Amino acid sequence: MLEKLQALWGRYEELCAKSEQPDFYADPKKAARLIKEKNELEPIVQAYQDYRKAQQDMEEAQELMADPEMKELCQETFAQAKQQKEELYQKLQILLLPRDPNDDKNVIVEIRGGVGGEESALFAHSLFRMYTMYAAKMGWKLELMNYSETELGGVKEADFVIEGQGAYSRLKYESGVHRVQRVPETESGGRVHTATATVAVLPEMEEVDVQINPADIEMQVYRASGAGGQHVNKTSSAVRLIHRPSGIVVACQEERSQVQNREKCMRMLASKLYEMEQSKLDEAVTGLRRSQVGTGMRNERIRTYNFPQGRVTDHRVNLTLYRIDAVMDGDLDEIINALATADQAERLKNAK
């Protein structure tokens, strides 16, 4: 591992030197690619430099321990440096894990009401609000693609794109079945009901990322539905695409133009086809659709929101938080951090 780190340090210094050349930006695409590589190497190189410094501090302290007057002080310095070195070694192992190539991509999120009738639709709306607030806290942009609501303000289905640095790397853990336990607004007797909603998170793909035969696509146009759309359109601007070979259906009605809605549909279709192919590869290699933590299967219950007890439990990492209001207001970092840490630990175990 240390030889690899030394090589990466050398590559980082090479990139730093190149970036200072007068003609570095003569080729903007190449420059952008090299800057991205340099930025990805920077945290690894910094951790490696800190690791070497801790190693040096240990050696110097060990030498000075030969002096009886310095021994006690140097023992403390040695112990601190040793602990720091061990922590940095673990950090470097994680930093050297292969990156998910989709981590820097935007995401397409799909929310659907599940079991529980109107309460499942109302819960789906709560989840939509939660992700909207989380995106705002992260400084990400949310772009609605398709939104269909019930008469009581619940969500039948909501499809949206979240654009921002690291969006997929954070939200990829949200795919799966979310369960709620609460007294519904429609319940007059005060009884607690259980309902579910399904969340799917896909890395946003462009048409160029996935081969799509235009002959395989059936396009349907219709008018945006007033209750769910942002507007009531007198023309048929909403678009539905059916991919015949896979049976995938995507729709978009939030733009005023049929062309814009079709473009969004194509991005969603490309993302769904990519996910389908990745699922096949995962099953062939591991026999599982995703790793234990990973992004989870869509029919797998991943989290329970219990309102009477004020708690949220993520079943994949056995994490329970007693601050449901904050979570529903988009405070998801503690949950996502725990899932990311568990995912890293699982990948480290598999890498050994």
Backbone hydrogen bonds in HBPLUS format (Angstrom, degrees):
<---DONOR---> <-ACCEPTOR-->    atom                        ^
c    i                          cat <-CA-CA->   ^        H-A-AA   ^      H-
h    n   atom  resd res      DA  || num        DHA   H-A  angle D-A-AA Bond
n    s   type  num  typ     dist DA aas  dist angle  dist       angle   num
A0005-LEU N   A0001-MET O   2.95 MM   4  6.27 153.8  2.02 148.3 155.9     1
A0006-GLN N   A0002-LEU O   2.93 MM   4  6.16 152.3  2.01 144.1 151.3     2
A0007-ALA N   A0003-GLU O   3.04 MM   4  6.30 153.3  2.11 144.6 151.5     3
A0008-LEU N   A0004-LYS O   2.93 MM   4  6.24 153.3  2.00 147.7 155.3     4
A0009-TRP N   A0005-LEU O   2.92 MM   4  6.15 150.8  2.01 145.7 153.5     5
A0010-GLY N   A0006-GLN O   3.04 MM   4  6.33 155.0  2.10 143.5 149.9     6
A0011-ARG N   A0007-ALA O   2.96 MM   4  6.28 154.3  2.02 146.0 153.0     7
A0012-TYR N   A0008-LEU O   2.87 MM   4  6.10 152.5  1.95 145.4 153.0     8
A0013-GLU N   A0009-TRP O   2.97 MM   4  6.28 161.5  2.01 153.6 157.4     9
A0014-GLU N   A0010-GLY O   3.00 MM   4  6.22 149.0  2.10 142.8 151.8    10
A0015-LEU N   A0011-ARG O   2.96 MM   4  6.24 153.2  2.03 147.6 154.2    11
A0016-CYS N   A0012-TYR O   2.91 MM   4  6.21 153.0  1.99 148.8 156.8    12
A0017-ALA N   A0013-GLU O   3.01 MM   4  6.22 155.4  2.07 143.5 149.4    13
A0018-LYS N   A0014-GLU O   2.99 MM   4  6.26 156.4  2.05 145.2 151.9    14
A0019-SER N   A0015-LEU O   2.94 MM   4  6.13 156.2  2.00 148.2 154.1    15
A0020-GLU N   A0017-ALA O   3.20 MM   3  5.40 147.7  2.31 101.8 111.2    16
A0021-GLN N   A0018-LYS O   3.02 MM   3  5.37 163.9  2.05 113.0 118.2    17
A0024-PHE N   A0021-GLN O   3.13 MM   3  5.30 160.8  2.17 117.6 117.7    18
A0026-ALA N   A0023-ASP O   3.06 MM   3  5.22 164.4  2.08 113.9 116.1    19
A0031-ALA N   A0027-ASP O   2.92 MM   4  6.11 162.6  1.95 159.8 165.7    20
A0032-ALA N   A0028-PRO O   2.88 MM   4  6.05 158.2  1.93 148.0 153.4    21
A0033-ARG N   A0029-LYS O   3.05 MM   4  6.27 154.8  2.11 143.7 150.4    22
A0034-LEU N   A0030-LYS O   2.96 MM   4  6.23 158.3  2.01 152.4 157.7    23
A0035-ILE N   A0031-ALA O   2.88 MM   4  6.06 157.3  1.93 151.2 157.9    24
A0036-LYS N   A0032-ALA O   2.98 MM   4  6.13 155.6  2.04 143.9 150.4    25
A0037-GLU N   A0033-ARG O   3.05 MM   4  6.33 156.0  2.11 142.6 149.1    26
A0038-LYS N   A0034-LEU O   2.88 MM   4  6.11 158.8  1.93 147.7 153.7    27
A0039-ASN N   A0035-ILE O   2.87 MM   4  6.10 160.6  1.91 150.9 155.8    28
A0040-GLU N   A0036-LYS O   3.00 MM   4  6.22 147.5  2.11 145.4 154.1    29
A0041-LEU N   A0037-GLU O   3.02 MM   4  6.27 143.2  2.16 144.8 154.7    30
A0042-GLU N   A0038-LYS O   3.02 MM   4  6.13 137.7  2.20 146.0 157.2    31
A0044-ILE N   A0041-LEU O   3.07 MM   3  5.35 120.1  2.44 106.6 121.8    32
A0045-VAL N   A0041-LEU O   2.92 MM   4  6.15 165.2  1.95 164.8 169.7    33
A0046-GLN N   A0042-GLU O   2.93 MM   4  6.08 164.2  1.96 156.6 161.0    34
A0047-ALA N   A0043-PRO O   3.08 MM   4  6.12 159.3  2.12 138.0 143.5    35
A0048-TYR N   A0044-ILE O   2.93 MM   4  6.14 150.7  2.02 145.3 154.1    36
A0049-GLN N   A0045-VAL O   2.87 MM   4  6.11 154.3  1.93 150.6 157.2    37
A0050-ASP N   A0046-GLN O   2.99 MM   4  6.26 156.6  2.05 146.3 152.8    38
A0051-TYR N   A0047-ALA O   2.89 MM   4  6.09 146.0  2.01 139.9 149.8    39
A0052-ARG N   A0048-TYR O   2.95 MM   4  6.25 158.1  2.00 149.9 154.4    40
A0053-LYS N   A0049-GLN O   2.97 MM   4  6.21 152.1  2.05 144.7 152.7    41
A0054-ALA N   A0050-ASP O   2.95 MM   4  6.21 155.2  2.02 146.4 152.5    42
A0055-GLN N   A0051-TYR O   2.99 MM   4  6.28 154.5  2.06 147.1 154.4    43
A0056-GLN N   A0052-ARG O   2.91 MM   4  6.15 153.6  1.98 144.9 152.1    44
A0057-ASP N   A0053-LYS O   2.88 MM   4  6.15 156.4  1.94 149.6 156.0    45
A0058-MET N   A0054-ALA O   3.00 MM   4  6.24 151.0  2.08 144.7 152.2    46
A0059-GLU N   A0055-GLN O   3.11 MM   4  6.40 160.3  2.15 148.1 152.6    47
A0060-GLU N   A0056-GLN O   2.98 MM   4  6.22 164.0  2.01 154.7 158.7    48
A0061-ALA N   A0057-ASP O   2.99 MM   4  6.07 160.0  2.04 144.9 150.6    49
A0062-GLN N   A0058-MET O   2.95 MM   4  6.10 152.5  2.02 146.4 154.3    50
A0063-GLU N   A0059-GLU O   3.07 MM   4  6.33 152.0  2.15 145.4 152.1    51
A0064-LEU N   A0060-GLU O   3.10 MM   4  6.36 157.2  2.15 147.1 152.9    52
A0065-MET N   A0061-ALA O   3.08 MM   4  6.23 125.2  2.39 139.2 152.4    53
A0065-MET N   A0062-GLN O   3.33 MM   3  5.23 141.5  2.49  92.6 103.2    54
A0066-ALA N   A0063-GLU O   3.38 MM   3  6.10 167.9  2.39 114.4 117.9    55
A0067-ASP N   A0064-LEU O   3.08 MM   3  5.76 160.5  2.11 117.5 122.7    56
A0070-MET N   A0067-ASP O   2.89 MM   3  5.33 140.4  2.05 113.3 125.0    57
A0071-LYS N   A0067-ASP O   2.99 MM   4  5.97 122.1  2.34 150.7 166.6    58
A0074-CYS N   A0070-MET O   2.88 MM   4  5.94 163.1  1.90 162.2 167.9    59
A0075-GLN N   A0071-LYS O   2.83 MM   4  5.98 144.1  1.96 150.4 160.0    60
A0076-GLU N   A0072-GLU O   3.41 MM   4  6.69 153.8  2.48 143.0 147.8    61
A0077-THR N   A0073-LEU O   3.17 MM   4  6.52 158.1  2.22 144.9 151.0    62
A0078-PHE N   A0074-CYS O   2.76 MM   4  5.88 157.8  1.81 147.0 153.6    63
A0079-ALA N   A0075-GLN O   2.96 MM   4  6.14 157.3  2.01 144.1 149.8    64
A0080-GLN N   A0076-GLU O   3.04 MM   4  6.27 159.8  2.08 148.9 154.0    65
A0081-ALA N   A0077-THR O   2.97 MM   4  6.14 164.0  2.00 150.5 155.2    66
A0082-LYS N   A0078-PHE O   2.88 MM   4  6.02 153.3  1.95 147.3 155.1    67
A0083-GLN N   A0079-ALA O   3.02 MM   4  6.21 160.5  2.06 146.4 150.9    68
A0084-GLN N   A0080-GLN O   2.96 MM   4  6.19 161.5  2.00 148.5 154.0    69
A0085-LYS N   A0081-ALA O   2.87 MM   4  6.03 154.1  1.94 144.9 152.2    70
A0086-GLU N   A0082-LYS O   3.00 MM   4  6.26 157.8  2.05 148.6 153.8    71
A0087-GLU N   A0083-GLN O   2.99 MM   4  6.25 159.7  2.03 151.1 156.5    72
A0088-LEU N   A0084-GLN O   2.92 MM   4  6.10 157.1  1.97 148.5 155.0    73
A0089-TYR N   A0085-LYS O   2.90 MM   4  6.11 143.6  2.03 142.7 152.9    74
A0090-GLN N   A0086-GLU O   3.16 MM   4  6.47 156.3  2.22 145.2 150.1    75
A0091-LYS N   A0087-GLU O   2.98 MM   4  6.26 156.6  2.03 144.5 151.6    76
A0092-LEU N   A0088-LEU O   2.83 MM   4  6.00 154.8  1.89 146.2 152.5    77
A0093-GLN N   A0089-TYR O   3.02 MM   4  6.28 150.4  2.11 144.1 151.9    78
A0094-ILE N   A0090-GLN O   3.19 MM   4  6.52 153.5  2.26 147.1 153.1    79
A0095-LEU N   A0091-LYS O   2.91 MM   4  6.21 159.7  1.95 149.5 155.8    80
A0096-LEU N   A0092-LEU O   2.95 MM   4  6.06 139.3  2.12 144.1 153.5    81
A0097-LEU N   A0094-ILE O   3.08 MM   3  5.31 158.2  2.13 106.5 113.5    82
A0103-ASP N   A0100-ASP O   2.99 MM   3  5.44 172.0  2.00 122.9 125.5    83
A0105-LYS N   A0102-ASN O   2.91 MM   3  5.30 162.5  1.94 118.9 124.5    84
A0168-TYR N   A0105-LYS O   3.32 MM  63  5.83 146.8  2.43 175.1 169.4    85
A0204-GLU N   A0106-ASN O   2.83 MM  98  5.38 176.7  1.83 138.0 137.9    86
A0107-VAL N   A0162-ILE O   3.07 MM  55  5.36 164.0  2.10 148.5 152.1    87
A0162-ILE N   A0107-VAL O   2.87 MM  55  5.36 158.2  1.92 150.8 158.0    88
A0108-ILE N   A0202-LEU O   2.76 MM  94  5.11 162.4  1.79 152.9 159.1    89
A0202-LEU N   A0108-ILE O   2.86 MM  94  5.11 166.4  1.88 151.0 155.7    90
A0109-VAL N   A0160-PHE O   2.81 MM  51  5.45 168.8  1.82 168.6 170.6    91
A0160-PHE N   A0109-VAL O   2.99 MM  51  5.45 157.1  2.04 151.9 159.2    92
A0110-GLU N   A0200-ALA O   2.85 MM  90  5.08 158.5  1.90 149.7 155.7    93
A0200-ALA N   A0110-GLU O   2.88 MM  90  5.08 152.8  1.96 146.1 153.7    94
A0111-ILE N   A0158-ALA O   2.84 MM  47  5.15 159.0  1.88 150.5 157.6    95
A0158-ALA N   A0111-ILE O   2.93 MM  47  5.15 149.7  2.02 146.9 152.7    96
A0112-ARG N   A0198-THR O   2.91 MM  86  5.17 155.4  1.97 148.4 155.5    97
A0198-THR N   A0112-ARG O   2.81 MM  86  5.17 157.8  1.86 153.4 159.1    98
A0113-GLY N   A0156-LYS O   3.33 MM  43  5.49 162.9  2.36 133.3 134.7    99
A0114-GLY N   A0196-THR O   2.88 MM  82  4.94 139.0  2.05 145.0 134.6   100
A0196-THR N   A0115-VAL O   2.83 MM  81  5.21 151.5  1.91 151.2 156.0   101
A0120-SER N   A0117-GLY O   3.07 MM   3  5.51 129.8  2.33 106.8 118.8   102
A0121-ALA N   A0118-GLU O   3.11 MM   3  5.09 120.0  2.48  94.5 109.3   103
A0122-LEU N   A0118-GLU O   2.93 MM   4  6.28 153.7  2.00 150.9 158.6   104
A0123-PHE N   A0119-GLU O   2.87 MM   4  6.07 151.4  1.95 144.4 152.4   105
A0124-ALA N   A0120-SER O   2.89 MM   4  6.08 149.0  1.98 138.1 146.9   106
A0125-HIS N   A0121-ALA O   3.06 MM   4  6.36 145.5  2.18 139.3 147.9   107
A0155-VAL N   A0121-ALA O   2.74 MM  34  4.67 167.2  1.75 118.5 116.0   108
A0126-SER N   A0122-LEU O   3.06 MM   4  6.43 146.0  2.18 138.1 147.4   109
A0126-SER N   A0123-PHE O   2.97 MM   3  4.85 113.6  2.42  91.5 108.2   110
A0127-LEU N   A0123-PHE O   2.93 MM   4  6.32 150.9  2.01 151.6 159.3   111
A0128-PHE N   A0124-ALA O   2.94 MM   4  6.22 154.5  2.01 144.1 151.4   112
A0129-ARG N   A0125-HIS O   2.93 MM   4  6.20 159.9  1.97 150.7 155.5   113
A0130-MET N   A0126-SER O   2.92 MM   4  6.15 152.3  1.99 141.5 149.7   114
A0131-TYR N   A0127-LEU O   2.95 MM   4  6.25 162.8  1.98 157.6 159.6   115
A0132-THR N   A0128-PHE O   2.96 MM   4  6.10 150.6  2.04 144.7 153.7   116
A0133-MET N   A0129-ARG O   2.95 MM   4  6.16 156.6  2.01 151.1 156.3   117
A0134-TYR N   A0130-MET O   2.96 MM   4  6.21 150.1  2.06 142.6 151.6   118
A0135-ALA N   A0131-TYR O   2.90 MM   4  6.00 162.5  1.93 146.0 150.6   119
A0136-ALA N   A0132-THR O   3.09 MM   4  6.33 152.9  2.17 140.3 147.6   120
A0137-LYS N   A0133-MET O   3.01 MM   4  6.26 154.5  2.08 144.2 150.6   121
A0138-MET N   A0134-TYR O   2.99 MM   4  6.26 145.6  2.11 147.7 157.2   122
A0140-TRP N   A0135-ALA O   2.85 MM   5  5.00 157.3  1.90 157.8 153.2   123
A0139-GLY N   A0136-ALA O   3.13 MM   3  5.07 152.5  2.21  98.4 106.8   124
A0141-LYS N   A0163-GLU O   2.86 MM  22  5.08 162.3  1.89 153.4 155.5   125
A0163-GLU N   A0141-LYS O   2.77 MM  22  5.08 165.2  1.79 155.6 158.8   126
A0143-GLU N   A0161-VAL O   2.77 MM  18  5.05 166.2  1.79 156.1 160.3   127
A0161-VAL N   A0143-GLU O   2.80 MM  18  5.05 165.8  1.82 149.1 150.7   128
A0145-MET N   A0159-ASP O   2.82 MM  14  5.38 159.7  1.87 152.1 149.0   129
A0253-GLN N   A0145-MET O   3.12 MM 108  6.55 145.8  2.25 158.9 167.6   130
A0146-ASN N   A0159-ASP O   3.08 MM  13  4.92 162.2  2.11 135.7 136.3   131
A0159-ASP N   A0146-ASN O   2.69 MM  13  4.92 161.6  1.72 153.9 157.1   132
A0148-SER N   A0157-GLU O   2.88 MM   9  5.38 161.6  1.91 165.8 167.1   133
A0156-LYS N   A0148-SER O   2.72 MM   8  5.45 150.5  1.81 147.5 157.3   134
A0157-GLU N   A0148-SER O   3.37 MM   9  5.38 157.6  2.43 136.3 141.3   135
A0150-THR N   A0154-GLY O   2.80 MM   4  4.99 151.9  1.88 125.6 133.1   136
A0153-GLY N   A0150-THR O   3.10 MM   3  5.29 164.0  2.13 110.5 113.6   137
A0167-ALA N   A0164-GLY O   3.19 MM   3  5.46 156.2  2.25 134.9 129.2   138
A0170-ARG N   A0166-GLY O   3.19 MM   4  6.35 139.1  2.36 149.0 157.4   139
A0171-LEU N   A0167-ALA O   2.96 MM   4  6.07 168.7  1.98 155.7 159.5   140
A0172-LYS N   A0168-TYR O   2.97 MM   4  5.37 141.3  2.13 145.8 146.9   141
A0174-GLU N   A0171-LEU O   2.99 MM   3  5.56 167.9  2.00 125.2 127.3   142
A0176-GLY N   A0199-VAL O   2.83 MM  23  5.42 159.3  1.87 149.4 153.0   143
A0199-VAL N   A0176-GLY O   2.96 MM  23  5.42 170.8  1.96 156.6 159.5   144
A0177-VAL N   A0300-GLU O   2.85 MM 123  5.60 177.9  1.85 138.0 138.7   145
A0302-ILE N   A0177-VAL O   2.87 MM 125  5.77 159.7  1.91 149.7 154.2   146
A0178-HIS N   A0197-ALA O   2.85 MM  19  5.40 173.7  1.86 174.1 172.8   147
A0197-ALA N   A0178-HIS O   2.92 MM  19  5.40 149.1  2.02 151.6 160.6   148
A0179-ARG N   A0303-ARG O   2.84 MM 124  6.16 170.8  1.85 159.9 163.1   149
A0305-TYR N   A0179-ARG O   2.73 MM 126  6.14 156.8  1.78 156.0 163.8   150
A0180-VAL N   A0195-ALA O   2.83 MM  15  5.42 168.7  1.84 157.5 160.4   151
A0195-ALA N   A0180-VAL O   3.05 MM  15  5.42 154.9  2.12 146.3 153.5   152
A0181-GLN N   A0305-TYR O   2.86 MM 124  6.15 157.2  1.92 158.0 153.6   153
A0307-PHE N   A0181-GLN O   2.89 MM 126  6.14 153.6  1.96 162.1 170.4   154
A0182-ARG N   A0193-HIS O   3.10 MM  11  5.59 151.6  2.18 154.8 159.6   155
A0193-HIS N   A0182-ARG O   2.79 MM  11  5.59 170.8  1.80 146.0 143.5   156
A0187-GLU N   A0184-PRO O   3.06 MM   3  5.16 165.0  2.09 107.6 111.9   157
A0209-ASP N   A0206-GLU O   2.93 MM   3  5.36 149.5  2.03 110.9 120.2   158
A0210-VAL N   A0207-GLU O   3.26 MM   3  5.58 150.2  2.35 106.7 114.5   159
A0216-ASP N   A0213-ASN O   2.84 MM   3  5.48 158.8  1.88 122.0 129.0   160
A0217-ILE N   A0214-PRO O   3.17 MM   3  5.50 167.0  2.19 112.8 116.4   161
A0244-ARG N   A0216-ASP O   2.94 MM  28  5.59 152.9  2.02 175.4 169.5   162
A0218-GLU N   A0242-ILE O   2.85 MM  24  5.02 165.3  1.87 146.3 151.3   163
A0242-ILE N   A0218-GLU O   2.82 MM  24  5.02 158.2  1.86 148.6 155.6   164
A0220-GLN N   A0240-ARG O   2.77 MM  20  5.03 164.7  1.79 158.0 162.0   165
A0240-ARG N   A0220-GLN O   2.78 MM  20  5.03 160.0  1.82 157.1 157.6   166
A0222-TYR N   A0238-ALA O   2.99 MM  16  5.14 153.6  2.06 132.4 137.7   167
A0238-ALA N   A0222-TYR O   2.90 MM  16  5.14 129.6  2.15 169.3 173.0   168
A0229-GLY N   A0225-SER O   2.78 MM   4  5.61 168.7  1.80 176.5 177.3   169
A0237-SER N   A0235-THR O   2.96 MM   2  5.68 126.5  2.26 109.1  93.3   170
A0239-VAL N   A0252-CYS O   2.94 MM  13  5.52 167.6  1.95 161.0 161.8   171
A0252-CYS N   A0239-VAL O   2.92 MM  13  5.52 152.5  1.99 156.2 164.2   172
A0241-LEU N   A0250-VAL O   2.82 MM   9  5.36 158.4  1.86 153.7 161.2   173
A0250-VAL N   A0241-LEU O   2.99 MM   9  5.36 160.5  2.03 151.8 158.2   174
A0243-HIS N   A0248-ILE O   2.87 MM   5  5.27 172.4  1.87 163.3 165.4   175
A0247-GLY N   A0243-HIS O   2.74 MM   4  5.47 144.3  1.86 161.4 173.2   176
A0261-ASN N   A0257-SER O   3.07 MM   4  6.34 161.3  2.10 150.2 155.4   177
A0262-ARG N   A0258-GLN O   2.93 MM   4  6.11 150.7  2.02 144.8 152.9   178
A0263-GLU N   A0259-VAL O   3.01 MM   4  6.28 154.5  2.08 147.5 154.1   179
A0264-LYS N   A0260-GLN O   3.11 MM   4  6.40 158.0  2.16 148.6 153.7   180
A0265-CYS N   A0261-ASN O   2.97 MM   4  6.19 154.5  2.04 143.6 151.1   181
A0266-MET N   A0262-ARG O   2.91 MM   4  6.18 153.2  1.99 150.7 157.3   182
A0267-ARG N   A0263-GLU O   3.17 MM   4  6.48 150.9  2.25 143.8 150.8   183
A0268-MET N   A0264-LYS O   3.02 MM   4  6.34 158.1  2.07 150.1 156.0   184
A0269-LEU N   A0265-CYS O   2.80 MM   4  6.04 158.7  1.85 151.9 158.2   185
A0270-ALA N   A0266-MET O   2.91 MM   4  6.04 162.0  1.94 146.1 150.9   186
A0271-SER N   A0267-ARG O   3.05 MM   4  6.27 153.6  2.12 143.0 149.9   187
A0272-LYS N   A0268-MET O   2.96 MM   4  6.24 155.8  2.02 149.6 156.0   188
A0273-LEU N   A0269-LEU O   2.92 MM   4  6.14 162.5  1.95 156.2 160.6   189
A0274-TYR N   A0270-ALA O   2.97 MM   4  6.10 151.9  2.05 142.2 150.2   190
A0275-GLU N   A0271-SER O   2.96 MM   4  6.19 160.4  2.00 146.1 151.3   191
A0276-MET N   A0272-LYS O   2.96 MM   4  6.18 153.7  2.03 144.6 151.9   192
A0277-GLU N   A0273-LEU O   3.05 MM   4  6.31 156.7  2.11 146.8 151.8   193
A0278-GLN N   A0274-TYR O   2.90 MM   4  6.17 160.2  1.94 154.2 160.1   194
A0279-SER N   A0275-GLU O   2.89 MM   4  6.06 150.2  1.98 147.1 155.0   195
A0280-LYS N   A0276-MET O   3.18 MM   4  6.49 152.9  2.26 142.2 148.5   196
A0281-LEU N   A0277-GLU O   3.07 MM   4  6.40 155.6  2.13 147.7 154.2   197
A0282-ASP N   A0278-GLN O   2.86 MM   4  6.08 161.2  1.89 151.7 156.8   198
A0283-GLU N   A0279-SER O   2.99 MM   4  6.17 160.7  2.03 148.8 153.5   199
A0284-ALA N   A0280-LYS O   3.03 MM   4  6.20 151.0  2.12 142.5 150.5   200
A0285-VAL N   A0281-LEU O   2.96 MM   4  6.16 152.9  2.03 151.0 157.8   201
A0286-THR N   A0282-ASP O   2.85 MM   4  5.79 169.6  1.86 154.7 158.3   202
A0287-GLY N   A0283-GLU O   2.92 MM   4  4.23 131.5  2.16 106.3 118.6   203
A0300-GLU N   A0297-MET O   3.06 MM   3  5.25 162.7  2.09 114.2 116.5   204
A0315-HIS N   A0302-ILE O   2.89 MM  13  5.48 143.2  2.03 136.6 147.3   205
A0304-THR N   A0313-THR O   2.89 MM   9  5.25 157.6  1.94 148.9 156.3   206
A0313-THR N   A0304-THR O   2.91 MM   9  5.25 162.6  1.94 152.1 158.0   207
A0306-ASN N   A0311-ARG O   2.84 MM   5  5.31 154.1  1.90 165.5 172.4   208
A0310-GLY N   A0306-ASN O   2.97 MM   4  5.90 108.9  2.49 130.2 148.3   209
A0311-ARG N   A0306-ASN O   2.96 MM   5  5.31 144.0  2.10 154.1 155.2   210
A0310-GLY N   A0307-PHE O   3.02 MM   3  4.68 143.8  2.16  94.8 106.1   211
A0324-ILE N   A0310-GLY O   3.40 MM  14  5.18 150.4  2.50 119.6 120.8   212
A0312-VAL N   A0321-LEU O   2.84 MM   9  5.30 151.8  1.92 150.7 160.2   213
A0321-LEU N   A0312-VAL O   2.86 MM   9  5.30 160.9  1.90 153.3 158.5   214
A0314-ASP N   A0319-LEU O   2.81 MM   5  5.26 157.2  1.86 155.3 160.9   215
A0319-LEU N   A0314-ASP O   3.18 MM   5  5.26 149.8  2.28 145.3 147.7   216
A0327-VAL N   A0323-ARG O   3.23 MM   4  6.59 160.7  2.27 151.6 157.3   217
A0328-MET N   A0324-ILE O   2.90 MM   4  6.11 165.9  1.92 155.7 159.1   218
A0329-ASP N   A0325-ASP O   3.04 MM   4  6.21 123.6  2.37 133.9 148.4   219
A0329-ASP N   A0326-ALA O   3.10 MM   3  4.97 135.4  2.30  92.3 105.3   220
A0331-ASP N   A0326-ALA O   3.01 MM   5  5.49 155.1  2.07 143.1 142.4   221
A0330-GLY N   A0327-VAL O   2.91 MM   3  5.24 149.4  2.00 116.8 117.8   222
A0332-LEU N   A0330-GLY O   3.07 MM   2  5.60 125.9  2.37 105.9  90.7   223
A0336-ILE N   A0332-LEU O   2.97 MM   4  6.16 173.5  1.98 165.1 167.2   224
A0337-ASN N   A0333-ASP O   2.75 MM   4  5.78 160.4  1.79 153.4 158.9   225
A0338-ALA N   A0334-GLU O   3.17 MM   4  6.26 154.4  2.24 137.1 143.3   226
A0339-LEU N   A0335-ILE O   3.06 MM   4  6.36 155.3  2.12 149.8 156.6   227
A0340-ALA N   A0336-ILE O   2.88 MM   4  6.09 156.8  1.93 150.3 156.8   228
A0341-THR N   A0337-ASN O   2.93 MM   4  6.10 158.0  1.98 147.6 153.4   229
A0342-ALA N   A0338-ALA O   3.02 MM   4  6.20 158.4  2.07 144.4 150.1   230
A0343-ASP N   A0339-LEU O   2.91 MM   4  6.06 151.9  1.99 143.8 152.0   231
A0344-GLN N   A0340-ALA O   2.94 MM   4  6.19 156.9  2.00 147.8 153.4   232
A0345-ALA N   A0341-THR O   2.98 MM   4  6.24 157.3  2.04 147.4 153.6   233
A0346-GLU N   A0342-ALA O   2.97 MM   4  6.17 154.8  2.03 145.7 152.3   234
A0347-ARG N   A0343-ASP O   2.97 MM   4  6.24 157.2  2.02 148.5 154.7   235
A0348-LEU N   A0344-GLN O   2.86 MM   4  6.07 151.1  1.94 148.0 156.3   236
A0349-LYS N   A0345-ALA O   3.01 MM   4  6.20 155.4  2.07 143.8 150.1   237
A0350-ASN N   A0346-GLU O   3.04 MM   4  6.30 155.6  2.10 144.8 151.3   238
A0351-ALA N   A0347-ARG O   2.91 MM   4  6.00 134.0  2.12 137.1 149.4   239
